[in-house]
Amino acid sequence: MNHTPRTRTVVSCTLLVTALGAGVTACGSDGNPLSAKPYDAADQISVSGPAGAGKRADPDKPLEITANDGEGRITDVTAQDAAGRYVAGELTADGSRWHSTSPLAANAHYTIAVSTEDEDGAPGRKALTFDTGKPTAKKRLTVTLGPDSGEYGVGQPITAQLDQEIKDKAQQAVVERALRVESTPSVQGSWYWVNGKELHYRPKEYWPAHATVTVHSNLDGIKISDRLWGGASKPLKITTGDRVEAVTDAAAHRLTVYKDGQAIRSIPVTTGRPGFETRNGVKVVLNKSYLVRMRGTTIGIAEGTSDSYDLNVYWATRVTWSGEYVHAAPWSVGSQGSANVSHGCTGMSTSNAQWFFHNIREGDIVKVVNSNGKQMEPFGNGFGDWNVDWKKWRQGTALVSGTPVGQSAADRVRLVPTAQ
């Protein structure tokens, strides 16, 4: 709710407006109207909605607050429900009207704090409460946040899976605005609509090491369309460990593991041979398995041909859903460090694979350079999110282009006004 307050010539001071019932402080002489105790502005404003005890507001309708003619102007409005969700809104330049620009939640209890001033600049305050009615439709949108709670590497994206497809951009914006991601330390990040049922969230750069990331949905009770309302979702909390990156130079046949920017191990490897080249680009560890049965038929190799294989593979770290792993390959030790002979995986000795397995976690970065293979897919074959540059990633949001990422203005205590 941004607005430009009327300029007055007074001693410079800052007026802090906090939650309902907070006091107002100011500086200046006794003659400064800002130093006066706020008066009750009940007679200065009118609020849309039902009047009378037991009446509930229609959550389908916007909230509107107006200043009565000749009774001063509105300077600020804060509307918040019992779950801590703020209602975004716009105030006209003349302070005569404020209206909500984000939907109200159904079955919610709201508290509104309205600040006003009279023609002499004296401040007024009015506190209001109201409840909203039940949703008009029965269908609910469920959001499943991922990954599971736990500790991950710094490359782990956040995912949101919707149980119903949302194609309309305006409806996508309602959903996206309600999905909140907060990290400590704070980073710049954004959601990206992979399709109508899946969103990914990532920072501009990798997550900081030893960060805490919390994710929750504010969609419960929020109208998305005439036939669909938001449902309850389970919140998520993850932490990150050290910044661990494994970089494979396919041309040099070596994999180097970095921890917090320092190389801690260099391993001779073999990657994909011609026709089965390993994908270039950044991948994220998906899972780890002590034993995986690998068969050529899973990647389109006909059984019984010269390229066919059926092997039990140990110490396998998975980086794509299509079957690319970093794993033990004792049968190719003679080529490791000198030639690429695999069917696309990164192979190493059993001892090196065991070390790698125990020193890398889900969400850690596995990057391949100087391969003749294709580029890692951004989506659908694991987490190739980091191969999308930040400018293009920001175009994947359903929110208005240029909208700041992070905590919204409505979620912060605001300072109004600083008079000069």
Secondary structure, DSSP 8 states (H G I E B T S, - for coil): -------------EEEE-STT------S-TT-GGGS--EE-GGGEEE-S--STT--B-TTS--EEEE-TTS-EEEEEEEEETTS-B--EEE-TTSSEEEE-S--BTT-EEEEEEEEE-TT--EEEEEEEEEB---S---EE-EEEES-SEEE-TT--EEEEESS----HHHHHHHHHHEEEEEES---EEEEEEETTEEEEEESS---TT-EEEEEE--TTBEEETTEEE-----EEEEE-S-EEEEEETTTTEEEEEETTEEEEEEE-B-B-TTS---BEEEE--EEEEEEEEEGGGGT--TTSTT--EEEEEEEEE--TTS-EEEE-GGGTTTTTT---BSSSEEE-HHHHHHHHHT--TT-EEEEES-SS-B--SSSSS--GGGS-HHHHHTT-SS-TT---SS-GGGS-EEEEE--
